[in-house]
Amino acid sequence: MNAKRKILIVEDEKDIADLIHFNIFKAGFEATLAMSGNEAIEKAKNLLPDLILLDLMIPEISGYEVCSILKENPSTKNIPIIILTARGSEEDIVKGLESGADDYITKPFSPKILLARVNTIFRRTPKEGQKENDILKFESIKIDQIKRKVFLNELELDLTFSEFEILRLLVKKPGWVFTRAQIVNLIRGTNHAITDRSVDVQIVGLRKKLGDSGNLIETVRGVGYRFKESD
């Protein structure tokens, strides 16, 4: 059931906000609206929604800033964020992902595609009480799939939603080569407005956070990425 999933919609254009709210509510989710950057931050901290749909061009504080602020706050940093905006250039998409967003949808959008993206995010974020089968380990890296935590030499890493999903994908099949398109499709579904450069941004962030273990993520020139096989 979707009833317990709470979604915060951040959108200042009433017609668009009403359209999103209608489709989210119709799909069985709880929906709350914020119409400015400050209101979005306040409601995110108070409500702790399961997902935020965030427009970029909102009053007071831009969507980029809202995203960065929420991702830096310990109480809201793990809330997935989907940017929903008319700004669809490669630079805008990369900037949105770099600010901590987990997905990026450009306007005009299909309500069916929006709900598909929402459901994809929720499939990757189990509800309380849901469990996955195992803990993935590779050398000094441990991935707790139940609690969605990653440890490096027993120290917990602070990964974004997308970084966690990419690392889990690669660690599950060491030695397998994944193209950038495959990475996007496997962790988020098909037809995403994500570029090769966007995937590269996530990989750079992952390698940096993994420190010396970052070299376990190997670049296959002209193809994509793979996780190093055990010696």
SULSULWO-V381118 format. One record per run of one state. SS is the DSSP state (~ for helix, > for strand, _ for the rest). FROM is the first residue (numbers start at 1). TO is the last residue. If there is no record, write none. Layout:
<<SS FROM TO> <SS FROM TO>>
This chain:
<<_ 1 5> <> 6 10> <_ 11 13> <~ 14 26> <_ 27 29> <> 30 34> <_ 35 35> <> 36 36> <~ 37 47> <_ 48 50> <> 51 54> <_ 55 58> <> 59 59> <_ 60 62> <~ 63 72> <_ 73 79> <> 80 85> <_ 86 89> <~ 90 98> <_ 99 102> <> 103 106> <_ 107 110> <~ 111 123> <_ 124 134> <> 135 138> <_ 139 140> <> 141 144> <_ 145 148> <> 149 152> <_ 153 154> <> 155 157> <_ 158 160> <~ 161 172> <_ 173 177> <> 178 179> <~ 180 188> <_ 189 195> <~ 196 216> <> 217 220> <_ 221 223> <> 224 227> <_ 228 231>>
